[in-house]
Amino acid sequence: MQHIHDSDELPNNTSTYSTMASGASRTVRFQNDVDVKHFRASPLESPQPPPGRKRSRSHDPRRCWPGSRDSPEKPRARTSGGRALKDRVLSRAFSEELESLMHAGGDRHLFFFFDPRGQVIHRWHKVFLAACLASLFVDPLFLYLTGTRRDACVGFDYSLALTLSMIRSLLDVFYAAHIVIRFRTAFIAPSSRVFGRGELVINPYQIARRYLAWTFWFDLFTALPLPQFVLWVVVPKLRESAITNIKNVLRFSIIFQYLPRLLQIFPLTRRIVMATGVMTENAWAGAAYNLILYMLASHVLGALWYLFSVQRQESCWRQACRVEGPPCQDRFFDCTSTVSSNRSVWYALTNVTRLCAPGNNGFYQFGIFGEALDAQLTTSSFTHKYFYCFWWGLKNLSCLGQNLNTSLSIGEISFAIVIGVLGLVLFALLIGNMQSYLQATMVRLEEWRTKRTDMERWMQHRQIPQPLKECVRRYHQYKWVATRGVDEEALLEDLPMDIRRDIKRHLCLDLVRRVPLFDEMDERMLEAICKRLRPALYTRGTRLVRELDPVDSMLFIIRGHLDSNTTQGGRSGFFNSCRIGAGEFCGEELLTWALDPRPAEALPRSTRTVRAVSEVEAFALVADDLRFVASQFRRLHSARIRHRFRFYSHQWRTWAACFIQAAWRRHKRRRASMELRVREGGSEAWPGGSVRRRRHSCDGKALKKPTEPDFTVEQEE
């Protein structure tokens, strides 16, 4: 079924399977692909040069594809079917191939295509989502353009309309850019989804045809500047008509486009989730996103409540006007007619303002909109309008509309029902989504608190002494701070072998190289050591090992400090202490034991007491793993290894210091004996043996020389 070919052009009826490797590319082809008859299998597959012709040094096989000037094959002007050469362009490629061609400086048209699973599209989706949310917040502000005045008329705020139109036009640019990017975004060929991630179709004609058949018209409608068109084109032509018609045109144009824009963020969110698996990398960002949607609903409800309040007040004026009779005309409630002398006479004699006062409930029932009229909200500035309406929407959405006292108007009751149902749904979604996002960070903390409670109960039940309790609490607290409740070993075990090896290498390689013996190893052996290292944590005051206790592991310090001391100096009252810091190691006695070709079954005993003077993070290499690693060194140059081991070992350093001190004392005594003999007039010199015996009797038991491993023994075949 499949045929593997590296560089030559393949027959049209042949399917290939290969992967990219060292400049040569292979591509999956299936027999049911439509464009396989007209296009080369891969842009990286270039024909070989003819025999006897050498390839130039500047030739890059990655830049050779049909139609390229570097291709050694001479292109034909037209195919047998009359197809022009420019039609023979790259139509499909893998994501890796497309990226490599763009970096290698391939065909210019490739730079204008985007991988739908790439970082560029992923970042653009997030930017476009932010622009969509901003647009959803801006559009309801157009509903605040209408307002009433104290002389009983309804007018428009054209200065606010100009500001909102400029902001809306700036946001519309993102919608237009989204359409352009969609025309240049490749899609996965359906025939290549059998295995793996599939091939990307980067043929402009196929991309455009697919986009036009799917969501282009929807995206085009959402990108249209309808509010600006209504404000600056339609409204001036309706200036002769009633103000009610103008408000209706503006209201329906905004709501008519607002719903598609609201629906557009849901597939956009789904694309982001499909690309990364999560909406946001941080839990707080996900919770904030759901909170923004809840605030958006409050913002929209507040704007609608304000618009209906203006409409209800105007409706009251018109009803009172019909009661007054012919002297009152509907056009008097348009603020553009306030300069009329007839309106001035009518306004001086009318009773409309008294009948439609908020406190006069006998003439007209304002229902849930009476609060806006009582606060004179319709005649206030834009800032007061917005914040008061936003608070009203948030309050009633959170209370599920329980405090709303409606009138008998069907529209008003329907609006209250929408508030109650929408508040119930959004509040449940907000709580559920925020709980899901916040639980991602709190679940480990709750697990730690549960374990700590169980530990406290167990220590109280077993009557553990207070000092030990403090040590246990301090250890658990430090472990949580260092790891945040993450089991690093289990986390690494779930990763593939190569990734786990690279992570271990990144964490441990520099530390392992600080060990003089390990620095002589090759890269493979260092990776084997890093693979066997295990993380270890120690709190302040912890004794890692005591003098004369068995040593079961060798530690490589990452952070913190250790205090290492010994009393085995070959004489009474001897004490030696040193500080071990980050990048150093302890437990070299285990290395001596592991390097022994015939090691004893019992573990070596420690010559020093090691105590943590601060919180310590380290990597531990246990005895069995260290023996496996150390067994690889017996073929190394023995003199060099012996010198390094003696120079860096604390045990050998202590012995060398004591040996030098003993030699210096012996020299001083021999010199004193010579001076005494000269003063006594040439008496017989004390024998050296007696001097040494006196030295031993004075210094006590001599310090035992550390055990030196046999580096020269070869491994048994």
Rosetta blueprint (number, residue, H / E / L):
1 M L
2 Q L
3 H L
4 I L
5 H L
6 D L
7 S L
8 D L
9 E L
10 L L
11 P L
12 N L
13 N L
14 T L
15 S L
16 T L
17 Y L
18 S L
19 T L
20 M L
21 A E
22 S L
23 G L
24 A E
25 S L
26 R L
27 T L
28 V L
29 R L
30 F L
31 Q L
32 N L
33 D L
34 V H
35 D H
36 V H
37 K H
38 H L
39 F L
40 R L
41 A L
42 S L
43 P L
44 L L
45 E L
46 S L
47 P L
48 Q L
49 P L
50 P L
51 P L
52 G L
53 R L
54 K L
55 R L
56 S L
57 R L
58 S L
59 H L
60 D L
61 P H
62 R H
63 R H
64 C L
65 W L
66 P L
67 G L
68 S L
69 R L
70 D L
71 S L
72 P L
73 E L
74 K L
75 P L
76 R L
77 A L
78 R E
79 T L
80 S L
81 G L
82 G L
83 R L
84 A E
85 L H
86 K H
87 D H
88 R L
89 V L
90 L L
91 S L
92 R E
93 A E
94 F L
95 S H
96 E H
97 E H
98 L H
99 E H
100 S H
101 L H
102 M H
103 H H
104 A L
105 G L
106 G L
107 D L
108 R H
109 H H
110 L H
111 F H
112 F H
113 F L
114 F E
115 D L
116 P L
117 R L
118 G L
119 Q H
120 V H
121 I H
122 H H
123 R H
124 W H
125 H H
126 K H
127 V H
128 F H
129 L H
130 A H
131 A H
132 C H
133 L H
134 A H
135 S H
136 L H
137 F H
138 V H
139 D H
140 P H
141 L H
142 F H
143 L H
144 Y H
145 L L
146 T E
147 G E
148 T E
149 R E
150 R L
151 D L
152 A L
153 C E
154 V E
155 G E
156 F E
157 D L
158 Y H
159 S H
160 L H
161 A H
162 L H
163 T H
164 L H
165 S H
166 M H
167 I H
168 R H
169 S H
170 L H
171 L H
172 D H
173 V H
174 F H
175 Y H
176 A H
177 A H
178 H H
179 I H
180 V H
181 I H
182 R H
183 F H
184 R L
185 T E
186 A L
187 F E
188 I E
189 A L
190 P H
191 S H
192 S H
193 R L
194 V L
195 F L
196 G L
197 R L
198 G L
199 E L
200 L E
201 V E
202 I L
203 N L
204 P H
205 Y H
206 Q H
207 I H
208 A H
209 R H
210 R H
211 Y H
212 L H
213 A H
214 W L
215 T L
216 F H
217 W H
218 F H
219 D H
220 L H
221 F H
222 T H
223 A H
224 L L
225 P L
226 L H
227 P H
228 Q H
229 F H
230 V H
231 L H
232 W H
233 V H
234 V H
235 V H
236 P H
237 K H
238 L L
239 R L
240 E L
241 S L
242 A L
243 I H
244 T H
245 N H
246 I H
247 K H
248 N H
249 V H
250 L H
251 R H
252 F H
253 S H
254 I H
255 I H
256 F H
257 Q H
258 Y H
259 L H
260 P H
261 R H
262 L H
263 L H
264 Q H
265 I H
266 F H
267 P H
268 L H
269 T H
270 R H
271 R H
272 I H
273 V H
274 M H
275 A H
276 T H
277 G L
278 V L
279 M L
280 T L
281 E L
282 N L
283 A H
284 W H
285 A H
286 G H
287 A H
288 A H
289 Y H
290 N H
291 L H
292 I H
293 L H
294 Y H
295 M H
296 L H
297 A H
298 S H
299 H H
300 V H
301 L H
302 G H
303 A H
304 L H
305 W H
306 Y H
307 L H
308 F H
309 S H
310 V H
311 Q H
312 R H
313 Q H
314 E H
315 S H
316 C H
317 W H
318 R H
319 Q H
320 A H
321 C H
322 R H
323 V H
324 E H
325 G L
326 P L
327 P L
328 C L
329 Q L
330 D H
331 R H
332 F H
333 F H
334 D E
335 C H
336 T H
337 S H
338 T L
339 V L
340 S L
341 S H
342 N H
343 R H
344 S H
345 V H
346 W H
347 Y H
348 A H
349 L H
350 T L
351 N L
352 V H
353 T H
354 R H
355 L H
356 C L
357 A L
358 P L
359 G L
360 N L
361 N L
362 G L
363 F L
364 Y L
365 Q L
366 F L
367 G H
368 I H
369 F H
370 G H
371 E H
372 A H
373 L H
374 D H
375 A L
376 Q L
377 L H
378 T H
379 T H
380 S L
381 S L
382 F H
383 T H
384 H H
385 K H
386 Y H
387 F H
388 Y H
389 C H
390 F H
391 W H
392 W H
393 G H
394 L H
395 K H
396 N H
397 L H
398 S H
399 C L
400 L L
401 G L
402 Q L
403 N L
404 L L
405 N L
406 T L
407 S L
408 L L
409 S L
410 I H
411 G H
412 E H
413 I H
414 S H
415 F H
416 A H
417 I H
418 V H
419 I H
420 G H
421 V H
422 L H
423 G H
424 L H
425 V H
426 L H
427 F H
428 A H
429 L H
430 L H
431 I H
432 G H
433 N H
434 M H
435 Q H
436 S H
437 Y H
438 L H
439 Q H
440 A H
441 T H
442 M H
443 V H
444 R H
445 L H
446 E H
447 E H
448 W H
449 R H
450 T H
451 K H
452 R H
453 T H
454 D H
455 M H
456 E H
457 R H
458 W H
459 M H
460 Q H
461 H H
462 R L
463 Q L
464 I L
465 P L
466 Q H
467 P H
468 L H
469 K H
470 E H
471 C H
472 V H
473 R H
474 R H
475 Y H
476 H H
477 Q H
478 Y H
479 K H
480 W H
481 V H
482 A H
483 T H
484 R L
485 G L
486 V L
487 D L
488 E H
489 E H
490 A H
491 L H
492 L H
493 E H
494 D L
495 L L
496 P L
497 M H
498 D H
499 I H
500 R H
501 R H
502 D H
503 I H
504 K H
505 R H
506 H H
507 L H
508 C H
509 L H
510 D H
511 L H
512 V H
513 R H
514 R L
515 V L
516 P L
517 L L
518 F H
519 D H
520 E H
521 M L
522 D L
523 E H
524 R H
525 M H
526 L H
527 E H
528 A H
529 I H
530 C H
531 K H
532 R H
533 L L
534 R E
535 P E
536 A E
537 L E
538 Y E
539 T L
540 R L
541 G L
542 T L
543 R E
544 L E
545 V E
546 R L
547 E L
548 L L
549 D L
550 P E
551 V L
552 D L
553 S E
554 M E
555 L E
556 F E
557 I E
558 I E
559 R E
560 G L
561 H L
562 L E
563 D E
564 S E
565 N E
566 T E
567 T L
568 Q L
569 G L
570 G L
571 R L
572 S L
573 G L
574 F L
575 F L
576 N E
577 S E
578 C E
579 R E
580 I E
581 G L
582 A L
583 G L
584 E L
585 F E
586 C E
587 G L
588 E H
589 E H
590 L H
591 L H
592 T H
593 W H
594 A H
595 L H
596 D L
597 P L
598 R L
599 P L
600 A L
601 E L
602 A L
603 L L
604 P L
605 R E
606 S L
607 T L
608 R L
609 T E
610 V E
611 R E
612 A E
613 V L
614 S L
615 E L
616 V E
617 E E
618 A E
619 F E
620 A E
621 L E
622 V E
623 A H
624 D H
625 D H
626 L H
627 R H
628 F H
629 V H
630 A H
631 S L
632 Q L
633 F L
634 R L
635 R L
636 L L
637 H L
638 S H
639 A H
640 R H
641 I H
642 R H
643 H H
644 R H
645 F H
646 R H
647 F H
648 Y H
649 S L
650 H H
651 Q H
652 W H
653 R H
654 T H
655 W H
656 A H
657 A H
658 C H
659 F H
660 I H
661 Q H
662 A H
663 A H
664 W H
665 R H
666 R H
667 H H
668 K H
669 R H
670 R H
671 R H
672 A H
673 S H
674 M H
675 E H
676 L H
677 R H
678 V H
679 R H
680 E L
681 G L
682 G L
683 S L
684 E L
685 A L
686 W L
687 P L
688 G H
689 G H
690 S H
691 V H
692 R H
693 R H
694 R H
695 R H
696 H H
697 S H
698 C H
699 D H
700 G L
701 K L
702 A L
703 L L
704 K L
705 K L
706 P L
707 T L
708 E L
709 P L
710 D L
711 F L
712 T L
713 V L
714 E L
715 Q L
716 E L
717 E L
